[in-house]
Amino acid sequence: MKLLRVGPKGQEKPAAIDKNGDIRDLSYLIEDISSAHLSEQALSQLAENDLTSLPLVPDDTRIGPCVADVGKFVCVGLNYADHAEESGMPIPKEPIIFNKWTSAICGPNDDIVKPQGSTKLDWEVELGIVIGKTAKNVSEADANAYIAGFCLINDVSERAFQLDISGGQWDKGKGCDTFGPLGPWLVTKDEIEDVLNLGMKLEVNGKVFQNGNTKTMIFKPDFLVSDLSKYMTLQPGDVISTGTPPGVGLGQTPPVYLNVGDKIKLSIEGLGEQNQVVV
């Protein structure tokens, strides 16, 4: 299934894409795309319904973040070998973990707000993992069972905040408001043939900067879920952003950063597209 949330900010309701590509109102079946409805059993029951019998959602309706009430927004840094190379950093031997604050979460096509004092605003197209059931000390072999599905994420970053005035860690430059667009869809696992072979693309003002593939990911989704579950209990609705391929603004020669008015378009094969304007 392709699940999404539609409506004004703070008033989103659940929806899904039917077999014809139309958006259908799921609020007749569930309250929201939230922790209570992300288990394999709940998703299977939901998939048994004839979506074409549900009311249509108008095409011009705003799309919100694809998961409601995210508890943790955990991110993985330098998780693509080719991105680590362009950043001039060694390939990590262990996953580099940081957090985005949940207040950073916004809809896939909402404006990106350039923070006060920002001088190095950057982009990162990323694959997101959505947790479906509580995971604690799970093995890599079992980890896939804890994943509800995947989504597209723009890991918007402010490099001056992240690296120049960071105090030694990255969170300052990663968690500003609107730095975590999620969606448009939460795509359940059965819709993705091979999560380790998905094309990824990001362009700014019509120029392609990122054109990668999940196959160059260093630490794979199942490993990340297993590894993170050793250090924290992953709960339904938690989101893991798994890193970006090369082509970020920081990696350009000279570096290229976002300014007010810039338009960003990004996509991952099978997971949809985001379109944002910097304001």
N, C-alpha and C positions, 0 to 999 in steps of 0.2 A: 504494500500500500504506500501511497504518497499522502502523508498527513500534513496539514498546515493549520494556521490560526489566522483568522481574518477579522477585520474591523478596526475601529479607532484604538489608539494606544490606551492600554489599560482596560479595554472593553472587548478584547478579542474573543472569538468563539471558535470552536473546532470545526474543521472542514477536511475534505479529502478530494483527491482527483479521481474521477470515475474513469471507466474504460474508454470513454470518448474524449477524455482530456478536459472535461468540464469540472468546475469546482462545485462541490455539493456541501450543504450545511449538515454537519454531524451533530449539532447540538440537540437533535431529537434522540440521539443514541447515547452520547456521553457528555459530561460537563465540560471537559477540556482535554487537550493533549498534555497530560500531566502524569505524575508518578503512578497514580492509581490505574492507569490504562496502558502501561508500557510493557507489561509482562508478555511472554509469548502466548499465554492462554488468552489474555485480554485482547491482544492484537489479532489472534486467530478468530476469536468470536466476532470481532468487529468486521473482519474481512468476509465473513459469511453473509453479511447484509448486501442487498441489492442497492448500491449507491445511486443508481439512476432513478430510484423512486424517491430520493430525498430532494428538497428544494435546491434550486440553483442559486449560487452566489454570483452577483453581478461581477463582470470581468474587471471593472474599475475599482473594486473594493480593495482597501489597503491590506497588504499581507504583513502580519506581525511575526515575531520570532516563533519558530516552529515548535518550541517546547515551552510550557508554562512553568513558572515557579522553580526555575533551575536552582538547585541547592549549591552545587560546586561547579565552577568553570575552570577546569584544569588545563594547562597548555604545556606543550612539549617544544623545546627550543632546539634548533640546529638538527632537526630529525631527517633531513635530506642530505645525502652525501654531497651533491652538487651545490646545495645552498651553503653548507659549511665551508666548502672550498671558496665560493665567491665572497664569503664573509671573512676569509683569512683566518679561520679558526679550525683547530683539529677536529676530526670526527669524534664525537663523544663516545666514551666507553660505557657510560651509563646514561639513561635519559636525563636531560636537563629539564627540570620542572619549575614552572611558575604559575601564577594565578591571574586571571582576569576577575575583577569584582563583578558580581551579577548585575550591578547598576550600569555596567557597560553594555548590557544586552539590548539590542534593538531589532527592528524588522529588517529584512534583506534589502529593501529599497528606501529605507529611511535616510535622511541626510546624515553625513558625518560632520560632527561639530569640531572645528579646529580649536583646541583649548587655548586659553589665554597664555601667552608666552611661548607657544609652540613655534619651532623653527625647522623641525625635521620630521614632518608627518609622513608616514610610510604605509605601505600596503602589504598584505600577505594572504594569498589564497590558500585555504587549508581544508582538509577533510576533518569533519567532526564526528565523534562517536557519541551516541546517546545511550546511556546505561538503562537497562530494562528491569533489572532486579538487583537486590542487595548483594554486593560482592566484597568478601573479606578473605584474604589469603587464598585466592583461587589459583589453580594451576593454569599454565598457558594452554594446556590441552583442553581445559574446560571453559576457558574465558569467553569463547564465542557465544556460549549460552546466556551470558550476562549482558550481551549487547542487544538493544532493541532495534537499532538501525543507525543510519548515517545521515549527515547533513553538510551543507556548504557553509563555510565560515570565512569572513574576512577578519584576520587578526590584525586590525588597525593598530599601528605602533607609533609612538613619538620617540624617535631615537635620541634626541637630546635628553629627554626625561629618563629614558631607559638606560643610557650609557654614560652621559656626561655628568648628570646630577643624580645618579641612581642610588648613591650610598652603598653600592656593592651588590645590588640585586635589581631585577628587571621590572618588578611589578608597577613602579611609578609610571613607566612609559607604556604600559599595556592595558591599564584598567580604567582609562578616562571614559566619561559618558560617550556613548555611541561607538565605542571601539570594539563592539562584539556583535555585528550583524549575524543573525542565525537564520538559515533557510534559503529558499522559500519552503522547502519540504523537509520533513523527517521521512526518509525512505527506509522501509523495513528491509531486513537482510535478504529476504527471498527475491527482492527486485534487483539485487546487485549480483551479477554473475561472478565477478572477480574484483574485490575491493582493492587488490594490489596491482591493478592494471586499468586505472581510470585517468583519462586525460584531464589536465588542469590548465586553466588559462585565465589571465588577467590583463586588461588593457586600461590605459589612462588616456582620456581624450582621443580615443581611437587608435592609439599606438600600443601594440602588444609588448608587454614587458615580461610576463611570466607565461611559459608554455612548457609545462612539465608533465609528469606522470607519477602516480602514487607508487610505481614500481621502484623508484629510487629512495623510498622511505627506509631509514636505517632500522628503527624499532617499529615493528608491525603492530596493528591494532590489538591482536590477541595478547601479544607480549606486554603491551602498554597497560591493558586492563589488569592482567595478572600482576605486573610489577607495582602499579599504583595501589592495588588492593592490599599490598603488604604494609603500606604506610598510612593508609586512610581507608575507612569503609566507604566504598562507592555505593551510592544510593540511586534508586530509580529517578530518572530525570536529570542526573548529573551529566555534564557535557565535557568531553575531552577533545581539545583541538590538537591535531597530531603533527603540526609543523608544515613548512612551506618549501616548495621547490625554488630554484634560483630565479633571479629577475626582480628582486625587491629594489626599491629606490636606493637604499644604502649601498647596494652592490654595483650601481652604475658608475661609470668613469666619465665625468665626475658624478657624484651622487645626485639623484633627482628626487625632490620631495614634493608633496602635495600642497597646493594653495587653494584658497577660496575660489570656487567656481569650477574646479576640476571635476571631471566626470569619470567614475570608475565602473567598469563592467567586468565581472568575474563569473566563472562557471567551473563545475566539475561534471564530467560525463555521468549522466544518469541522476544527478542531484540538483539540476536546475541552474538558474542564473540569478545574480544580484546586480542591481544598478544603483549607484549612490552618487550624490553630489556633495562636495565639501562646502560647508557654509561657515 
